[in-house]
Amino acid sequence: MTNILTEIKKYDTIIIHGHKRPDGDCYGGQYGLKGILKAAFPNKNIYVVGEESDYVKYVGSPDTINDNVYLDALSIVVDTATKDRISDPRYIKGKKVIKIDHHIDVDAYGDMNWVDTSYPAVSEMITDFALQHDLTIPLSSAIALYTGLITDTGRFRYRGVSNRTHVMAGALINAGVDVEFIDSKLTQESLKMFALKGYVYSNFVTVEGGFIYLKMPRDVINQYGVTDEEAASVVNLIGGLEGYPVWALMIEYENEIRIRLRSSGPVINTLAEKYEGGGHAKASGARLPSWNHLDQFIGDVIQHIKESKE
Ligand SMILES: [Mn+2]
């Protein structure tokens, strides 16, 4: 962690990347870090690049920069486990790349990698980084980081939330976060999402053995007029059902089916790895080439649940 600050000090330009289809924690890490570095080093040029997120747009919006900005720049990539998920492939043009992440380290793409899965959110890592180095956390960063902290922990409900998580949250409140403001931003719902929930509750499928899933074909997403990100966000609606410890949301893309696989029981990232995926022990992603592979996948999930009980 100390080495990271030493590196940061060497560069006049720092470009912060995140992952494709950024979520609250990705945004939190990116904009949180940007504000902290800007406050500590006002003469440095600090940029955030990558995709925009509608869901957390109050946190910030990305900068547009030319390729030549990367000359002599330091690239920092947050919240992204693998190279192919990094948003804006130009990160590699930086003189040095630092990876800061809390996912299982499958791809150490950085010249320097700070990867620690004991953090439930990269926003907690960035907050800790600031506190340990006595860096000021400006209000804009605190809002970003608190957003990341509560979205990746499901409002402090998931495993991985620790004493440290709450200490970090407390530090962000000290920095001026209005928790009610952030909660209202995150919980406000659009009519189309409200309607989509009706679809979820009417179309889930339960499989004997403890698996519940929902198919989200492309025409459903179009019919409800939601973004892919919004569609993906309903995964937890089918979680927590008694007798069904593993659940999945399957979204249809042009050439593949992307699966969000979740568990409140067995570890499922090993299973996800068999299907071009991976991630956390109880929250992973996977892919199928088409719906034709669904039955095989379901069979594997059931088998996996069975084996985990033995
Ligand atoms: Mn994260």
Residues whose N, C-alpha, C, O or C-beta is under 5 A from the ligand:
A	BS01	MN	D25 D79 A121 V122 D152
